[in-house]
Amino acid sequence: MKIIEKKPHIIRKAVYLCLIIFFIWVTLDNALIHTTYTTVQIKGLPDSFSGYRIVQVSDLHNNLYGPGQSYLISCIKAAKPDIIVVTGDLIDRNTHDVDNAMAFISRAVEIAPVFYVTGNHESDVLNEYKDLMIRMNRAGVTELDNKSTSLVSDGDVITLAGIRDPAFDWSRSSAETADAEIKKALEGCDREQVTVLLSHRPELLKTYAANGVDLVLTGHAHGGQVRLPFVGPIYSPSQGLFPKLTSGLYREGETQMFVSRGIGNGIAPYRFNDGPELAVIILEKA
């Protein structure tokens, strides 16, 4: 009789313990920056660019990682980047906190050249975005707003281009806007050179491929925010339920696209099985 009475008590303790462990795991997974390393093989990449490291910070959303972004900066330093790229949603439509974004930017430019393209959140807070751009320009950030630039290594050159997020122009579809912006960004470029494109949105992969870029770096999907075992990502902005393009490397024809899970949160305050990602892209000659 006593054994029967103890069973519910033991079960309750086990359930509470499991809930505590689960809570600790989710909290740590959301607080820790997960640095990932992805090697991308590209045909025609100049020899001097083999091993070239691009650190990608996407979807910061004004999150703060340590005093003055010290934790984030230490992770970037450890990755030893040749360049740092920011692929949109550096600020957030709800918090408007430019200072957190600039705490990251002001220290990142001391590590490596920083290149930036906008996300959809910047389009919703135009006053803050203008303030951010003034401060980033002063800090030495290169904004690739439908523009391109050259990356040079030991005399070899590849093209780095970027497009403004389609949310800045609702007069046509996102695909039509992105297509026009890519053509503008690459106007006058040597198309024989390897081209890396910075853009916020992964769902436009077919548009990127149609323009013949070699590698696209994107974010926006937040890794699906919640990733369930045996199910995968649950929801992504612009892709809806059970999105297909949320994390890692994808291919369409000769175009490869890397999707960062992002390093901050948007509407949802927590991620599940989808920790903040600092992506390190390592170029390699195919």
C-alpha positions in Angstrom: 0.0 0.0 0.0 2.8 2.4 0.8 4.6 1.7 -2.4 1.4 2.5 -4.4 1.1 5.9 -2.5 4.7 6.8 -3.2 4.4 6.3 -7.0 2.5 9.5 -7.8 4.9 11.5 -5.6 7.9 10.0 -7.5 6.3 10.6 -10.9 5.7 14.3 -9.9 9.3 14.7 -8.9 10.5 13.2 -12.2 8.2 15.5 -14.2 9.4 18.5 -12.3 13.0 17.5 -12.8 12.5 17.0 -16.5 10.8 20.4 -16.8 13.7 22.1 -14.9 16.3 20.4 -17.2 14.3 21.4 -20.3 14.1 25.0 -19.1 17.8 25.2 -18.4 18.6 23.6 -21.8 16.4 26.0 -23.8 17.7 29.0 -21.8 21.3 28.0 -22.5 20.7 27.2 -26.1 19.2 30.7 -26.6 22.0 32.4 -24.7 25.0 30.7 -26.3 26.3 31.7 -29.7 26.7 28.7 -31.9 29.6 29.3 -34.3 29.2 27.1 -37.4 31.8 26.5 -40.2 30.7 25.8 -43.7 33.1 25.2 -46.6 31.7 26.3 -50.0 33.4 25.0 -53.2 33.2 27.4 -56.1 34.3 26.8 -59.7 36.7 29.3 -61.0 37.6 30.7 -57.5 41.1 32.2 -57.7 43.7 30.2 -55.8 44.4 33.0 -53.4 40.8 33.0 -52.2 40.9 29.3 -51.1 40.5 29.4 -47.4 39.0 32.9 -47.5 36.8 33.4 -44.4 33.6 35.3 -44.4 31.9 35.8 -41.0 28.1 36.4 -41.4 26.0 38.1 -38.8 22.3 38.1 -39.7 19.2 39.1 -37.9 20.7 40.6 -34.8 17.4 42.4 -34.0 19.1 44.6 -31.4 20.0 41.6 -29.2 22.8 42.2 -26.8 25.5 39.6 -26.2 27.5 40.7 -23.2 28.4 44.3 -22.1 29.1 46.3 -25.3 28.5 43.1 -27.3 31.7 41.6 -25.8 30.6 38.0 -26.2 29.6 38.4 -29.8 32.8 40.2 -30.6 35.0 37.6 -28.9 33.3 34.9 -31.0 33.9 36.9 -34.2 37.6 37.4 -33.3 38.0 33.6 -32.7 36.7 32.9 -36.2 39.5 35.0 -37.7 37.5 36.6 -40.6 38.8 38.2 -43.7 35.6 40.1 -44.0 32.4 40.4 -41.9 29.0 40.6 -43.7 25.7 41.7 -42.1 22.7 40.4 -44.0 19.8 42.5 -42.7 17.6 43.1 -39.6 20.4 44.6 -37.7 17.8 46.6 -35.8 14.2 45.7 -34.9 10.9 47.4 -35.7 9.7 46.9 -32.1 12.7 48.0 -30.0 14.3 50.7 -32.3 17.5 50.4 -30.3 20.3 51.6 -32.7 22.8 51.8 -29.8 22.9 48.0 -29.4 23.5 47.6 -33.2 26.3 50.2 -33.1 27.9 48.6 -30.1 28.5 45.6 -32.4 29.4 47.6 -35.5 31.9 49.9 -33.8 33.9 46.9 -32.5 33.4 44.7 -35.6 35.1 47.2 -37.9 38.3 46.9 -35.8 38.5 43.2 -36.6 37.9 43.2 -40.4 36.1 45.2 -43.2 32.3 45.2 -42.6 29.7 45.0 -45.4 26.0 45.5 -44.9 22.7 45.0 -46.6 19.2 45.8 -45.2 16.4 43.5 -44.0 12.7 44.0 -43.9 12.8 45.4 -40.3 14.9 48.4 -41.4 12.2 49.3 -43.9 9.7 49.6 -41.1 11.7 52.1 -39.0 13.0 54.5 -41.5 14.1 57.2 -39.0 16.1 54.8 -37.0 17.5 53.3 -40.2 18.7 56.7 -41.4 20.4 57.3 -38.0 22.0 53.8 -38.2 23.3 54.5 -41.7 24.9 57.8 -40.7 26.6 56.2 -37.8 27.7 53.1 -39.7 29.1 55.3 -42.5 31.2 57.2 -40.0 32.4 53.9 -38.5 33.6 52.8 -42.0 30.9 50.2 -42.9 30.3 49.6 -46.6 26.6 49.5 -47.4 25.9 47.5 -50.6 22.6 49.0 -51.4 22.2 47.6 -55.0 25.9 48.0 -55.4 29.0 45.9 -55.8 32.6 46.1 -54.8 35.8 44.1 -55.4 37.5 41.9 -52.9 41.2 41.5 -53.5 43.5 38.8 -52.3 47.2 38.6 -53.5 46.2 40.4 -56.7 43.2 38.2 -57.5 39.7 39.7 -57.5 36.2 38.5 -56.9 33.0 40.5 -56.8 31.0 41.2 -53.7 27.5 42.6 -54.4 24.5 43.4 -52.2 20.8 44.3 -52.7 18.4 46.3 -50.6 15.5 44.3 -49.1 12.4 44.2 -51.4 10.3 45.5 -48.5 11.5 49.0 -49.4 9.5 48.7 -52.6 6.0 47.3 -52.6 5.2 48.4 -56.1 5.9 44.9 -57.5 6.6 41.4 -56.3 9.7 40.6 -54.2 11.1 38.5 -57.0 10.7 41.3 -59.5 12.3 43.8 -57.2 15.2 41.6 -56.3 15.8 40.8 -60.0 16.0 44.4 -60.9 18.2 45.2 -57.9 20.6 42.4 -58.7 21.0 43.6 -62.3 21.6 47.1 -61.0 24.2 45.9 -58.5 26.1 43.9 -61.1 25.9 46.5 -63.9 29.4 47.0 -65.3 30.9 44.0 -63.3 33.1 41.4 -64.9 30.7 38.5 -65.0 33.7 36.1 -65.5 34.7 36.8 -61.9 33.3 34.8 -59.1 30.3 36.7 -57.6 29.2 36.6 -53.9 25.8 38.3 -53.3 24.5 39.5 -50.0 20.7 39.5 -49.6 18.3 39.1 -46.7 15.8 36.7 -48.2 16.4 33.0 -48.9 13.0 32.4 -50.6 14.3 34.2 -53.7 16.8 31.5 -54.6 15.4 31.0 -58.1 15.8 34.7 -58.8 19.4 34.6 -57.6 20.2 31.6 -59.8 18.6 33.2 -62.8 21.1 36.0 -62.5 24.1 33.7 -62.4 25.6 34.5 -59.1 27.9 31.9 -57.6 27.1 32.2 -53.9 24.4 34.1 -52.0 24.4 34.7 -48.2 21.0 35.2 -46.7 19.2 35.2 -43.3 15.6 36.1 -42.5 14.2 32.6 -41.9 15.5 32.4 -38.2 16.2 28.7 -38.8 12.4 28.2 -38.5 12.6 29.5 -34.9 11.3 26.1 -33.6 13.0 23.0 -35.0 11.3 19.7 -33.9 13.0 16.3 -34.1 11.8 14.3 -37.1 9.7 17.3 -38.2 12.2 20.1 -38.8 11.5 23.9 -38.9 8.0 25.0 -38.1 7.6 28.5 -39.4 9.6 31.2 -41.2 8.8 34.7 -42.3 7.9 34.8 -46.0 7.8 31.0 -46.3 5.1 30.2 -43.7 4.6 26.8 -42.1 7.2 24.1 -42.6 9.6 26.2 -44.6 12.1 24.6 -47.0 15.0 27.1 -46.9 15.9 27.9 -43.3 19.5 26.8 -42.4 22.7 25.8 -44.2 23.7 25.4 -47.8 21.3 25.0 -50.8 21.8 24.8 -54.5 19.8 25.9 -57.6 21.7 25.1 -60.8 25.2 26.6 -60.5 24.1 29.0 -57.7 24.7 28.1 -54.1 23.0 29.8 -51.2 23.8 29.8 -47.5 21.0 30.6 -45.1 22.1 31.7 -41.6 19.8 30.9 -38.7 20.5 34.4 -37.5 21.8 35.6 -34.1 18.8 37.4 -32.6 15.1 36.9 -32.2 12.2 38.6 -34.0 8.6 38.4 -32.8 9.1 35.2 -30.8 11.2 35.7 -27.6 12.7 32.2 -27.6 14.1 29.7 -30.1 13.8 25.9 -29.7 16.5 23.5 -30.9 17.7 26.5 -33.0 20.3 28.4 -31.2 21.7 31.8 -32.4 24.2 31.2 -35.2 27.4 33.0 -36.1 28.2 31.6 -39.5 31.7 31.2 -40.9 31.8 30.6 -44.6 35.1 29.3 -45.9 35.6 29.6 -49.7 37.4 26.8 -51.5 38.2 26.3 -55.2 36.2 23.4 -56.7 
